[in-house]
Every structure is written in structure tokens, then in C-alpha cells.
Amino acid sequence: MAGKLGSSERIDIMRKIRELTRSMIVELSNGSSKMIAIDRFKNYCTNSTENWFNLSEGKEILTLQKESHVRRLDVLLRVLLIIQQLLRENRHSSKRDIYYMHPSVFTDQSVVDRAINDICILLQCSRHNLNVVSVGNGLVMGWLRFAEAGRRFDCIKKPNNAHSIPVQVEEVTDIASPANYILVVEKESVFQRLANDHFCGRNRCIVISGRGYPDVPTRRFLRLLVDVLALPAFCLVDCDPYGFDILTTYRFGSMVRLLN
């Protein structure tokens, strides 16, 4: 499990940012319209402990000759400037927060998401390394205690009450649990049904739901619990392609979906 980003890692990412912008300035000074080359269909936006998959199918060249490319470069540089500031101040921000810094320029959340993905590819790092986090959607309940950034969460006192999964998973500490296993459920409705039936009160377990396709914090939190507690994890999903796709996302990450 990746911990809090160290100063040496931040310095390395900021160095890569300087090198990238310097190369773009050199291209401009040489009168070239070619700015940067980005691997296509390659995604590094996973946590830094996952395997890296080589999914490159050639390069996409961004130039100043296409209006759409100029706008994409404009957004990329604006987001890169925000990320540089986050790293310099050792702060974190969500993708949504970044969007609201320049909503009239970005126009849509997907524009920011694409720029962040491009930056991950260009710098060969994860979104976590950029201090950019997702807004968590996951839920957890059951026989579990942990602390996050100085706050303590004692799910054991009321094991059938749902708690939001922490977004800053690297700040989760003091994990303790007498549970026998972890149950991951696909749907929030199933999670709620188990809560209503007091499932965790009768079964010494931890129940997690990503409310459909799990986001990065949910997957990282699950991995942290498995590593620290050494508990078996079982997944309850629908017996259909959608359910199996969610199962593989938990097991192998979202990269696998790009292979199909």
C-alpha cells in the first residue's frame, strides 16, 4: 500500500513537470508546431503499487495546427500548474475541486479528467503521485476500528451502521478487527439490505460496497484491510457480464477493462 507521498517523490514529479514544460518551450522556440506525444489507450491512473500494463497503441501527437489540440494543451497546462502548486504545498485536491477552479475554461468535468489522465501518462505516474484524489463513493460497516488523520472510527460499536470509506487512504492507521472475513458486495441496495437484517451483528465480518464499479479509494481501502488484517475477501456480484466485470475490477484494477 502506498503511503503518504514523500518529499523525494514530490521533488521527482516536479522535476518531470519542469522537463515537460521546458521541452514544450524548446519546440516553440524552434518554430515547431509539434508540442507533445502521448501514448494512446494507456492509463497510469492507479495507485503506485499496482502492476503497470503496456497498452500503448502508438502515439498521439498534439500540435498547434489543430484548434482542438490547442484547447487540449491549454487545459493540460492549466491543470499542470494546479498540480505543481499542490505538490509544492504538499496539499491534496479532488478532480472536482480542480474543475471548479476554472469552470468557464474547462466547461465540463470530463475535460479535467482527460487532462489528468494525459499528465499521468506523460509523467509515468499515478494520480496519487500528483496529489489528486477522487471523491469517495464506497461504504463500509462491520467489525472494524481505524483512524484517519487523527479521527477515530469505531464501527464495532454499531456494526450495522454504514461509514464512508476514507478518500485519503494513505492516512488510515491503527487498523484493528476481530473479523473472520471481508465481504464485498456489488450493489448499495444489497449493502443496505444486509445492514437492515443486522448481518454484521450476527456474523463477525466487514462488509464493503463500491456502489457498482469501485472507485480508487474503495479498492485501495480494501487492499489495505486485506494486507494489514490478513483476512480472506469474498465478493458478491450478479452472475452476469456486468457483475464479473466489477469482480475483475476489484481483483485486478480498472486497467483490465481496457484489454477487452
C-alpha positions in Angstrom: 0.0 0.0 0.0 1.4 3.4 -1.0 2.0 5.7 1.9 1.9 9.4 2.0 3.9 10.9 -0.8 7.5 11.6 0.4 9.4 14.7 -0.3 11.8 12.9 -2.7 8.8 11.6 -4.8 7.3 15.1 -4.9 10.6 16.6 -6.0 10.9 13.9 -8.7 7.4 14.6 -10.1 8.1 18.4 -10.0 11.3 17.8 -11.9 9.4 15.9 -14.6 6.9 18.7 -14.8 9.8 21.2 -15.4 11.3 19.0 -18.0 8.0 18.6 -19.8 7.3 22.3 -19.9 10.9 23.0 -20.9 10.6 20.6 -23.9 7.4 22.4 -25.0 9.2 25.8 -24.8 12.1 24.4 -26.9 9.6 23.2 -29.5 8.1 26.6 -29.7 11.4 28.4 -29.9 12.4 26.1 -32.8 9.3 27.1 -34.7 7.9 23.6 -34.5 4.1 23.1 -34.2 4.6 19.7 -32.6 4.2 20.0 -28.9 4.0 16.6 -27.1 3.4 13.0 -28.0 1.0 11.0 -25.8 0.7 7.2 -25.7 -2.8 6.2 -26.8 -5.0 4.0 -24.6 -2.5 3.9 -21.9 -3.6 4.7 -18.3 -1.4 5.2 -15.3 -4.1 6.5 -13.0 -3.9 3.6 -10.5 -2.2 3.5 -7.2 1.5 3.1 -7.3 1.6 -0.4 -6.0 -0.4 -2.0 -8.9 1.3 -3.6 -11.9 1.8 -1.4 -14.9 0.3 -2.6 -18.2 1.7 -1.7 -21.6 -1.4 -0.9 -23.5 0.2 1.7 -25.9 -1.1 1.5 -29.4 1.0 4.3 -30.9 1.5 7.9 -30.2 -1.0 10.8 -30.4 0.8 14.0 -31.5 -0.6 17.2 -30.1 0.2 20.2 -32.4 -0.6 23.8 -32.7 -2.1 23.3 -36.1 -5.4 21.9 -34.8 -7.8 24.0 -32.8 -8.9 21.1 -30.7 -5.3 20.3 -29.8 -4.6 23.9 -28.9 -7.5 23.8 -26.4 -6.4 20.4 -25.1 -2.9 21.8 -24.5 -4.3 24.9 -22.8 -6.3 22.7 -20.4 -3.4 20.4 -19.8 -1.1 23.3 -18.9 -3.6 24.9 -16.6 -4.2 21.6 -14.7 -0.4 21.0 -14.7 0.1 24.4 -13.0 -2.5 23.5 -10.3 -0.8 20.1 -9.7 2.6 21.8 -9.4 1.1 24.1 -6.7 -0.4 21.1 -4.9 2.9 19.3 -4.8 4.8 22.4 -3.8 2.5 22.9 -0.8 2.0 19.2 -0.2 -1.8 19.5 -0.4 -4.4 17.2 -2.0 -7.3 18.2 -4.2 -10.1 16.2 -5.8 -10.7 16.3 -9.6 -14.0 18.1 -8.9 -12.2 20.8 -6.9 -9.8 21.3 -9.8 -12.7 21.7 -12.2 -14.3 24.5 -10.1 -11.0 26.5 -10.2 -11.7 27.4 -13.9 -15.2 26.1 -14.7 -15.7 28.6 -17.6 -12.5 27.3 -19.2 -12.8 23.6 -18.5 -16.6 23.6 -19.3 -17.0 20.0 -18.2 -15.6 17.6 -15.6 -14.6 15.2 -18.3 -12.2 17.8 -19.8 -10.3 17.9 -16.5 -10.4 14.1 -16.2 -8.8 13.7 -19.6 -6.1 16.3 -18.8 -5.2 14.5 -15.6 -5.0 11.2 -17.4 -2.7 12.8 -20.1 -0.5 14.1 -17.3 -0.3 10.7 -15.7 0.8 9.2 -19.0 3.3 11.9 -19.8 4.9 11.8 -16.3 4.5 8.0 -16.0 3.0 8.2 -12.6 -0.3 7.6 -10.8 -3.0 10.2 -9.9 -2.0 9.5 -6.3 1.5 10.8 -7.1 0.0 14.1 -8.3 -1.8 14.6 -5.0 -5.1 14.4 -6.9 -7.8 12.3 -5.2 -11.2 11.0 -6.1 -14.4 11.8 -4.1 -15.0 8.5 -2.4 -18.2 6.6 -3.1 -17.5 3.5 -1.1 -19.2 2.3 2.2 -18.0 0.1 5.0 -19.6 -1.5 8.1 -18.9 -4.3 10.5 -16.2 -5.3 12.9 -13.6 -2.7 12.3 -11.7 0.1 14.0 -9.3 2.5 12.3 -8.1 6.1 12.5 -7.9 8.6 9.7 -5.9 11.9 10.0 -6.3 11.8 13.8 -10.0 10.9 13.8 -11.0 7.5 15.2 -13.8 5.3 13.7 -15.2 2.5 15.8 -17.6 0.6 13.5 -17.7 -2.3 16.1 -19.9 -0.3 18.5 -22.6 -0.3 15.8 -21.5 -2.9 13.2 -24.6 -2.5 11.1 -24.2 1.3 10.6 -22.6 2.4 7.3 -19.5 4.6 7.2 -18.0 6.4 4.2 -14.7 4.9 3.0 -11.8 7.4 3.5 -10.6 9.2 0.4 -7.1 9.7 1.9 -6.4 6.0 2.3 -2.7 6.7 3.0 -3.7 8.5 6.2 -5.6 5.4 7.6 -3.8 4.0 10.6 -4.4 1.9 13.7 -6.5 -0.7 11.9 -7.9 -3.4 14.2 -10.5 -6.0 13.7 -11.7 -9.4 15.2 -13.5 -10.2 11.9 -13.2 -13.5 10.2 -13.6 -12.3 6.7 -14.4 -9.4 4.4 -17.5 -9.4 2.2 -17.5 -7.1 -0.8 -20.9 -6.5 -2.4 -21.6 -5.0 -5.7 -24.8 -3.1 -5.1 -25.6 -0.4 -2.5 -29.1 -2.0 -2.3 -27.6 -5.3 -1.2 -25.4 -3.5 1.3 -28.4 -1.7 2.8 -30.4 -5.0 2.9 -27.5 -6.6 4.9 -27.5 -3.6 7.2 -31.3 -3.8 7.8 -31.0 -7.5 8.5 -28.2 -6.9 11.1 -25.9 -9.2 9.1 -22.7 -7.9 10.7 -24.3 -8.2 14.1 -24.8 -12.0 13.6 -21.6 -12.6 11.5 -18.2 -11.4 12.6 -17.2 -9.7 9.3 -16.5 -6.5 7.5 -18.8 -5.5 4.6 -17.7 -3.1 1.8 -19.5 -1.8 -1.2 -18.2 0.4 -4.0 -21.8 1.1 -5.2 -21.3 -0.5 -8.5 -17.9 -0.1 -10.2 -15.5 0.6 -7.3 -13.5 3.9 -7.3 -9.8 4.0 -6.5 -10.2 4.8 -2.7 -12.6 1.8 -2.3 -10.1 -0.5 -4.0 -7.2 0.9 -2.1 -9.0 0.7 1.3 -9.9 -3.0 0.6 -6.3 -3.8 -0.3 -5.1 -2.1 2.9 -7.5 -4.2 5.0 -6.5 -7.4 3.3 -2.8 -6.6 3.7 -3.0 -5.4 7.3 -5.6 -7.9 8.7 -4.6 -10.9 6.5 -8.3 -11.7 6.1 -9.9 -13.6 3.2 -12.1 -11.5 1.0 -15.3 -12.7 -0.8 -17.2 -10.8 -3.5 -21.0 -11.0 -4.0 -21.9 -9.8 -7.5 -24.6 -10.5 -10.1 -24.0 -13.6 -12.2 -23.8 -11.6 -15.5 -21.1 -9.9 -17.5 -21.6 -6.6 -15.6 -21.1 -8.4 -12.3 -18.0 -10.3 -13.5 -16.6 -7.0 -14.8 -17.0 -5.5 -11.4 -15.4 -8.5 -9.8 -12.3 -8.3 -12.0 -12.1 -4.5 -11.3 -11.8 -5.3 -7.6 -9.3 -8.1 -8.2 -7.1 -6.6 -10.9 -8.0 -2.9 -11.2 -9.7 -0.9 -13.9 -6.8 -1.4 -16.3 -8.2 -4.9 -17.2 -11.3 -3.3 -18.7 -9.1 -1.6 -21.4 -7.9 -5.0 -22.6 -11.3 -6.1 -23.9 
